[in-house]
Amino acid sequence: MADYQYIVVDEPLDRVRRITLNRPQKRNALSNALRSELFAALEAADTDAAVAVTIIRGAGPCFSAGYDLASDNRQNQPFHTAAGIGNWPRHVAEGCFRIWDLAKPVIGQVHGHCLAGGSELAAACDLVYVADDAMIGYPAVRSISPPDNQFYPWLMGMRGAMELMLTGDTMSGREAAASGFANRSFPADELEARTLDMAARVAKIPSDLQQINKRAVHRQMEAMGLRQGIRAGTEMQALAMYTESTQAWLAQLLQKGLKEALTSRDASFGDGRTATKPGA
């Protein structure tokens, strides 16, 4: 198995491979270096006859807080996406479809924060199991743009998606499961065992049949326009980057740094970095 710097790969059960995002000190921020390793590991599992299903989880206190805003996401992208306006949102959507189009099922195991790009990664998985107290959302709508991968309406319906898009609020794991974003939620201390239980059940079915089972569901979603809708959503994200509000926030980010920019963004909402700590 390959050596990795930003992920850890193991096999906790027979026919089950697990990929752990391993930048806990950065809340598993999705840099292009990490994403390159992630896609390589996913594709390696997809071509390994000994693997039937892959789990993605995060090390440390959360699944992923999103894309790495401290790095230039235009550099060293893990696969080629045509350049020009909208390169990044198109690149993100193409990455999600790379997971979508794998033959073998991928399971997202989500705990703690699962925000912005982290929620896009989870949404690309075939099955998603979350901790009851996970915090899932897309707070970037408050300062930058709608999602690069506009999956919320497809998973949650118009009303649930609209509320999240108009507030940037997060939902708990329980709410995510009730809304359709996730399959089920569990107490945090049961999440790993319950996810492995489900992976073992999925792994019982032969991979040549399972890939058709997976595609059968995907083709129905595509017939309803999911792939075209996600693609169209990338233009909305690109357009938002040119608004006066986004440009002002990006200028603040460059001038004052990420922590202060995020604090300013969330202060009036009382969540994110500005949330009141228990016992405070």
CORFEN-V250143 format. One record per pair of residues at least 24 apart in sequence whose ideal C-beta (glycine too) atoms are under 10 Angstrom apart, sorted by the first residue. I is the first residue (numbers start at 1). J is the second residue. Records with the same first field share a line. If there is no record, write none. Layout:
BEGIN
I = J / J
END
This chain:
BEGIN
1 = 41 / 44 / 48
2 = 37 / 40 / 41 / 44
3 = 37
4 = 34 / 36 / 37 / 38 / 40 / 41
5 = 33 / 34 / 37
6 = 30 / 31 / 33 / 34 / 35 / 36 / 37 / 38
7 = 34 / 35 / 36 / 37 / 38 / 40 / 41 / 42 / 56 / 59
8 = 37 / 41 / 57 / 59
9 = 37 / 38 / 40 / 41 / 44 / 45 / 54
10 = 55
11 = 45 / 48 / 50 / 51
12 = 55 / 192 / 195 / 196 / 199 / 200
13 = 52 / 53 / 55 / 196 / 197 / 199 / 200 / 203
14 = 50 / 51 / 52 / 200 / 203
15 = 48 / 49 / 50 / 51 / 52 / 53 / 104 / 199 / 200 / 202 / 203 / 204 / 207
16 = 45 / 51 / 52 / 53 / 54 / 55 / 107 / 195 / 196 / 199 / 200 / 202 / 203
17 = 41 / 42 / 44 / 45 / 46 / 48 / 50 / 51 / 52 / 53 / 54 / 55 / 104 / 106 / 199 / 203
18 = 45 / 53 / 54 / 55 / 56 / 57 / 107 / 109 / 192 / 195 / 196 / 199
19 = 44 / 45 / 54 / 55 / 56 / 57 / 58 / 106
20 = 55 / 56 / 57 / 58 / 59 / 60 / 109
21 = 56 / 57 / 58 / 59 / 60 / 62 / 63 / 64 / 118 / 121
22 = 58 / 59 / 60
23 = 58 / 59 / 60 / 64 / 65 / 68
24 = 58 / 59 / 60 / 61 / 62
25 = 59 / 60
26 = 60 / 64 / 65 / 68 / 70
27 = 58 / 59 / 60 / 61 / 62 / 63 / 64 / 65 / 66 / 68 / 112 / 113 / 115 / 118
28 = 57 / 58 / 59 / 60 / 61 / 62 / 63 / 64 / 65 / 66 / 68 / 112 / 113 / 114 / 118 / 121
29 = 64 / 65 / 66 / 67 / 68 / 69 / 70 / 71 / 116 / 117 / 118 / 258
30 = 64 / 65 / 66 / 67 / 68 / 71 / 73 / 92 / 95 / 116 / 117 / 118 / 120 / 121
31 = 67 / 68 / 69 / 70 / 71 / 72 / 73 / 76
32 = 67 / 68 / 71 / 72 / 73 / 74 / 75 / 76 / 77 / 78 / 91
33 = 68 / 71 / 76 / 78
34 = 64 / 67 / 68 / 78
35 = 67 / 68 / 73 / 76 / 77 / 78 / 79 / 91 / 92 / 95 / 117 / 121
36 = 76 / 77 / 78 / 79
37 = 78
38 = 78 / 95 / 99 / 121
39 = 78 / 79 / 95 / 98 / 99
40 = 78
42 = 98 / 99 / 102 / 104 / 106
43 = 98 / 99 / 102
45 = 102 / 104 / 106
46 = 99 / 101 / 102 / 103 / 104 / 106 / 207 / 211
47 = 102 / 103 / 104
48 = 104 / 207
49 = 207
51 = 104 / 203 / 207
52 = 104 / 105 / 199 / 200 / 202 / 203 / 204 / 205 / 206 / 207 / 210
53 = 104 / 105 / 106 / 107 / 126 / 127 / 198 / 199 / 200 / 201 / 202 / 203 / 204 / 205 / 207 / 210
54 = 99 / 102 / 104 / 105 / 106 / 107 / 125 / 126 / 199
55 = 105 / 106 / 107 / 108 / 109 / 125 / 127 / 129 / 192 / 195 / 196 / 198 / 199
56 = 99 / 106 / 107 / 108 / 109 / 110 / 121 / 122 / 124 / 125 / 128
57 = 107 / 108 / 109 / 110 / 111 / 129 / 191 / 192 / 195
58 = 108 / 109 / 110 / 111 / 112 / 113 / 114 / 118 / 121 / 122
60 = 111 / 112
61 = 111 / 112 / 113
62 = 110 / 111 / 112 / 113 / 114 / 115 / 118 / 131 / 134 / 135
63 = 108 / 109 / 110 / 111 / 112 / 113 / 114 / 115 / 118 / 119 / 121 / 122 / 130 / 131 / 134 / 135 / 136
64 = 110 / 112 / 113 / 114 / 115 / 116 / 117 / 118 / 119 / 120 / 121 / 122
65 = 112 / 113 / 114 / 115 / 116 / 117 / 118 / 135 / 139 / 262 / 272
66 = 113 / 114 / 115 / 116 / 117 / 118 / 119 / 120 / 121 / 138 / 139 / 140
67 = 92 / 115 / 116 / 117 / 118 / 120 / 121 / 140 / 148
68 = 117 / 258
69 = 116 / 117 / 140 / 144 / 250 / 253 / 258 / 261 / 262
70 = 253 / 257 / 258
73 = 117
84 = 238
85 = 235 / 238 / 239 / 241 / 242
86 = 148 / 234 / 235 / 236 / 237 / 238 / 239 / 241
87 = 234 / 238
88 = 145 / 148 / 234 / 237 / 238 / 241
89 = 145 / 146 / 147 / 148 / 149 / 150 / 230 / 231 / 233 / 234 / 235 / 236 / 237 / 238 / 239 / 240 / 241
90 = 148 / 149 / 231 / 234 / 235 / 237 / 238
91 = 148 / 234
92 = 117 / 120 / 121 / 124 / 147 / 148 / 149 / 230 / 234 / 237
93 = 120 / 124 / 147 / 148 / 149 / 150 / 151 / 227 / 230 / 231 / 232 / 233 / 234 / 237
94 = 149 / 230 / 231 / 234
95 = 120 / 121 / 124 / 148 / 149
96 = 120 / 121 / 123 / 124 / 125 / 148 / 149 / 151 / 230
97 = 124 / 149 / 218 / 226 / 227 / 230 / 231
98 = 124
99 = 123 / 124 / 125 / 126
100 = 124 / 125 / 126 / 214 / 215 / 218 / 221 / 222 / 226 / 227 / 230
101 = 214 / 215 / 218
102 = 126 / 211 / 214
103 = 207 / 208 / 210 / 211 / 212 / 214 / 215
104 = 202 / 203 / 207 / 210 / 211 / 214
105 = 198 / 199 / 202 / 203 / 205 / 207 / 210 / 211 / 213 / 214
106 = 214
107 = 183 / 195 / 196 / 198 / 199 / 202
108 = 182 / 183 / 195
109 = 186 / 191 / 192 / 194 / 195 / 196 / 198 / 199
110 = 134 / 135 / 136 / 173 / 176 / 181 / 182 / 185 / 191 / 195
111 = 135 / 173 / 186 / 188 / 191 / 192
112 = 136 / 173 / 188
113 = 137 / 139 / 170 / 272
114 = 170 / 171 / 173 / 176 / 181 / 182
115 = 139 / 140 / 168 / 170 / 272
116 = 140 / 141 / 144 / 147 / 148 / 168
117 = 147 / 148 / 149
119 = 147 / 149 / 151 / 152 / 164 / 170 / 171 / 176 / 181
120 = 147 / 148 / 149 / 150 / 151 / 152
121 = 149
122 = 151 / 176 / 181 / 182
123 = 147 / 149 / 150 / 151 / 152 / 154 / 155 / 181 / 182 / 230
124 = 149 / 151
125 = 182 / 183
126 = 183 / 202 / 210 / 213 / 214 / 217 / 218
127 = 182 / 183 / 184 / 195 / 198 / 199 / 202
128 = 155 / 173 / 176 / 177 / 180 / 181 / 182 / 183 / 184 / 185 / 195
129 = 173 / 177 / 182 / 183 / 184 / 185 / 186 / 190 / 191 / 192 / 194 / 195 / 196 / 197 / 198 / 199
130 = 171 / 172 / 173 / 174 / 175 / 176 / 177 / 181 / 182 / 183 / 184 / 185 / 186 / 188 / 191 / 195
131 = 172 / 173 / 174 / 176 / 182 / 185 / 186 / 187 / 188 / 189 / 190 / 191 / 192
132 = 172 / 173 / 174 / 175 / 176 / 177 / 184 / 185 / 186 / 187 / 188 / 190 / 191
133 = 172 / 173 / 174 / 185 / 187 / 188
134 = 170 / 171 / 172 / 173 / 174 / 175 / 176 / 177 / 182 / 185 / 188 / 191
135 = 169 / 170 / 171 / 172 / 173 / 176 / 271 / 272 / 275
136 = 164 / 170 / 171 / 172 / 173 / 175 / 176 / 179 / 181 / 182
137 = 164 / 165 / 167 / 168 / 169 / 170 / 171 / 172 / 175 / 176 / 181 / 271 / 272
138 = 164 / 165 / 167 / 168 / 169 / 170
139 = 164 / 167 / 168 / 169 / 170 / 262 / 265 / 266 / 269 / 271 / 272
140 = 168 / 237 / 240 / 246 / 249 / 262 / 265
141 = 165 / 166 / 167 / 168 / 169 / 240
142 = 166 / 167 / 168 / 169 / 245 / 249 / 262 / 265 / 266 / 268 / 269 / 272
143 = 168 / 245 / 246 / 248 / 249 / 250 / 252 / 253 / 261 / 262 / 264 / 265 / 266
144 = 237 / 240 / 241 / 243 / 245 / 246 / 247 / 249 / 250 / 253 / 265
145 = 236 / 237 / 238 / 239 / 240 / 241 / 242 / 243 / 245 / 246
146 = 233 / 234 / 236 / 237 / 239 / 240
147 = 230 / 233 / 234 / 236 / 237
148 = 230 / 233 / 234 / 236 / 237 / 238
149 = 230 / 231 / 233 / 234 / 237
150 = 229 / 230 / 231 / 232 / 233 / 234 / 236 / 237
151 = 181 / 226 / 229 / 230 / 233
152 = 179 / 180 / 181 / 233
153 = 226 / 229 / 233
154 = 180 / 221 / 224 / 225 / 226 / 229 / 230
155 = 179 / 180 / 181 / 182 / 221 / 226
156 = 180 / 181
167 = 269 / 271
168 = 265 / 266 / 269 / 271 / 272
169 = 269 / 271
170 = 269 / 271 / 272 / 275
END
